[in-house]
Amino acid sequence: MAGTTDAETQTTGEPPPGQPEEPPEAAGGDVFEAMRSLWPEDGAPGQGGDAGGPLTQLEVAAGLSRLERCDEDGWALVAATLRDKGLTDVSFLEGCGHLRHVDLSGNGLTDLGALRGLPFLERLDASRNALPELLGFPPPRFLTTACFSHNQVRVIPDLDEFWSLVHLDVSHNLVERISGLQRLRYLRYLDLSHNLIERFENLSQMRIKTLLMEHNQISEFEQGDEVGLKTMLDLRAVSFNHNQLQSLALFQGAYTLKAVGLAGNCVRSPRELDHLRGLVSLEALDLRDNPVAGESVYRHQVLHLLPSLATLDDIPVPVEDKVLARDVFRPSELERAARLRVALAVRHHLCPPALGPDTRPADRGPQPLLVLVGPLASNKGCLVRALAACLPLEVHLSLDHTANHVV
């Protein structure tokens, strides 16, 4: 076909890495013959068709790119970019079984049943459509990336058959509950932001590395030793910005976290910050627009609990702030001495006495020790004396090691 060489060269794109600039003659001939079969006789790729409606051969041909070897005998264009065309029907794709990467974003699609004919599909972008169902087609062999943001998905179905998913984006939908994801063992990125979720659940033990839950209505979460963020041992970054969380117990024990977003929640008590103690890998924390962020010692308290932070509330943390936080919350000399005295007294009573030449014989070993700890003026002494009066043969009073400055 004379006059089509330039169009054909532009459509094929760059050859795969490690391959010659042009495919072998036999394979190259097959590729161009396949491309010609998609074009009308009087058309060429890039001319387009009428905006909106069903997908046409001309539009598919214009959007093809990424030349790759499909088998030992031939090459094919494996990527189709069909974004922002106003499409309502993509049935024509059912006959394009060689496609691996498909971009259908920005159309008016309500059904993706035609993708049943793409067994080699690896990446799918179906964002900005009107799809009511998530992944509503038979699973391809190795689908790794799926983007369904800005659709009308209400329920996440059981996705066990889509076992190869690594990246899943269901943001800006109408999802009310997290479900159907726990068996996706290769999933590393999950975006459920801008939905209607009220409870964080059903993600325990998963190997997700990045979790986005922004702009939901989350106020509750699972509690227990075998559930929650602490069981997600690969988790590195999580964002719960703009939810309704009042407690930070969700993050207790999540030692692998490096970045946490909690801006725009309802955390009020400074005591909730203690749940973040021990997150030794945490480098970035955002608690802006929470009531607790208005406390006078909020910044110093957070830096005292988390000395590894590099940024707090999107502001870099200089070394001077960490030193000041340590000095503000560092115990006084008297308090540290009182703590040491109590610790030595407890250790003395708990450790068995060493035997020596001067050790007196005894019928029984050291007595068990009961230590009562509590705030000042909480009637600890009255309780001990009452126990001694009720059980005079079992309870014996020892020296009082109370220190008013012990916390």
Secondary structure by P-SEA (a helix, b strand, c coil): cccaaaaaaaaaccccccccccccaaaaaaaaaaaaaaccccccccccccccccccaaaaaaacccccccccccccccbbbbccccccccccccccccccbbbbccccccccccccccccccbbbbccccccccccccccccccbbbbccccccccccccccccccbbbbccccccccccccccccccbbbbcccccccccccccccccbbbbcccccccccccccccccccccccbbbbccccccccccccccccccbbbbcccccccccccccccccccccbbbbcccccccccaaaaaaaaacccccccccccccaaaaaaaaaaacccaaaaaaaaaaaaaaaaaaccccccccbbbbcccccbbbbbbbccccaaaaaaaaaaaaccccccccccccccccc
